[in-house]
């Protein structure tokens, strides 16, 4: 059974590239009207960076800016699904500096709450759902990335708490925790043959995840098939966390 989202209104924050872009096109291919938010101007998004904006409504909104989120126009006359796929990471010990730590947490955690609050009334009116994109890093330590790990763990906890808070309002809140996915953010691993080989040895399925691999689980959680599921974060990692 394929999923049908014909006529549904979907916003993917962070949907201009990477995992979010794969999710956005998954919904679009199944009939949804899909808008994406990205932090940079439309022309800055290139195919070589994993970006395809064809068929998507694009809005430039910095999700880590609370005022920008609050003031952003609604892409549709309501909303059925909100996917929170925004995320960032700093390497070379950048997250051990407080400026870097705060920047990563602001994008990966604070903005999830801001966007959820921004569209809560729309989702309440449609009995819609929110899907957060965290990471398997939420469940283990990641050397060199304290802000990334802490913020992704926070995203899992926020998903549970909002689900409990908003269940009586008809809004379901769930999450997906990807493992190692081939995107611009993971090039520090994927473009280093030695590191890539080591990573692949740890994945039972023997390959990296792709953005499209995340789309199916997200659409399941947004669909009537998951009507009695809320507060859960589904690990999608090819067995990496086993």
Secondary structure in CASP SS format (residue, H / E / C, confidence):
PFRMAT SS
TARGET T0000
AUTHOR 0000-0000-0000
METHOD secondary structure of the structure
MODEL  1
X C 1.00
X C 1.00
X C 1.00
X C 1.00
X C 1.00
X C 1.00
X C 1.00
X C 1.00
X E 1.00
X E 1.00
X E 1.00
X E 1.00
X E 1.00
X C 1.00
X C 1.00
X C 1.00
X C 1.00
X H 1.00
X H 1.00
X H 1.00
X H 1.00
X H 1.00
X H 1.00
X H 1.00
X H 1.00
X H 1.00
X H 1.00
X H 1.00
X C 1.00
X C 1.00
X C 1.00
X C 1.00
X E 1.00
X E 1.00
X E 1.00
X E 1.00
X E 1.00
X E 1.00
X C 1.00
X C 1.00
X C 1.00
X H 1.00
X H 1.00
X H 1.00
X C 1.00
X C 1.00
X H 1.00
X H 1.00
X H 1.00
X C 1.00
X C 1.00
X C 1.00
X C 1.00
X C 1.00
X C 1.00
X C 1.00
X E 1.00
X E 1.00
X E 1.00
X E 1.00
X C 1.00
X C 1.00
X C 1.00
X C 1.00
X C 1.00
X H 1.00
X H 1.00
X H 1.00
X H 1.00
X H 1.00
X H 1.00
X C 1.00
X C 1.00
X C 1.00
X C 1.00
X C 1.00
X C 1.00
X C 1.00
X C 1.00
X C 1.00
X E 1.00
X E 1.00
X E 1.00
X E 1.00
X C 1.00
X C 1.00
X C 1.00
X C 1.00
X C 1.00
X C 1.00
X C 1.00
X C 1.00
X C 1.00
X H 1.00
X H 1.00
X H 1.00
X C 1.00
X H 1.00
X H 1.00
X H 1.00
X H 1.00
X H 1.00
X H 1.00
X H 1.00
X H 1.00
X H 1.00
X H 1.00
X H 1.00
X H 1.00
X H 1.00
X H 1.00
X H 1.00
X H 1.00
X H 1.00
X H 1.00
X H 1.00
X H 1.00
X H 1.00
X H 1.00
X H 1.00
X H 1.00
X H 1.00
X H 1.00
X H 1.00
X H 1.00
X H 1.00
X C 1.00
X C 1.00
X E 1.00
X E 1.00
X E 1.00
X E 1.00
X E 1.00
X C 1.00
X C 1.00
X H 1.00
X H 1.00
X H 1.00
X H 1.00
X C 1.00
X C 1.00
X C 1.00
X C 1.00
X C 1.00
X C 1.00
X H 1.00
X H 1.00
X H 1.00
X H 1.00
X H 1.00
X H 1.00
X H 1.00
X H 1.00
X H 1.00
X H 1.00
X H 1.00
X H 1.00
X H 1.00
X H 1.00
X H 1.00
X H 1.00
X H 1.00
X H 1.00
X H 1.00
X H 1.00
X H 1.00
X H 1.00
X H 1.00
X H 1.00
X C 1.00
X C 1.00
X E 1.00
X E 1.00
X E 1.00
X E 1.00
X E 1.00
X E 1.00
X E 1.00
X C 1.00
X C 1.00
X E 1.00
X C 1.00
X C 1.00
X H 1.00
X H 1.00
X H 1.00
X H 1.00
X H 1.00
X H 1.00
X H 1.00
X C 1.00
X C 1.00
X H 1.00
X H 1.00
X H 1.00
X H 1.00
X H 1.00
X H 1.00
X H 1.00
X H 1.00
X H 1.00
X C 1.00
X C 1.00
X C 1.00
X C 1.00
X C 1.00
X C 1.00
X C 1.00
X E 1.00
X C 1.00
X H 1.00
X H 1.00
X H 1.00
X H 1.00
X H 1.00
X H 1.00
X H 1.00
X H 1.00
X H 1.00
X H 1.00
X H 1.00
X H 1.00
X C 1.00
X H 1.00
X H 1.00
X H 1.00
X C 1.00
X C 1.00
X C 1.00
X C 1.00
X C 1.00
X C 1.00
X E 1.00
X E 1.00
X E 1.00
X E 1.00
X C 1.00
X C 1.00
X C 1.00
X C 1.00
X C 1.00
X C 1.00
END
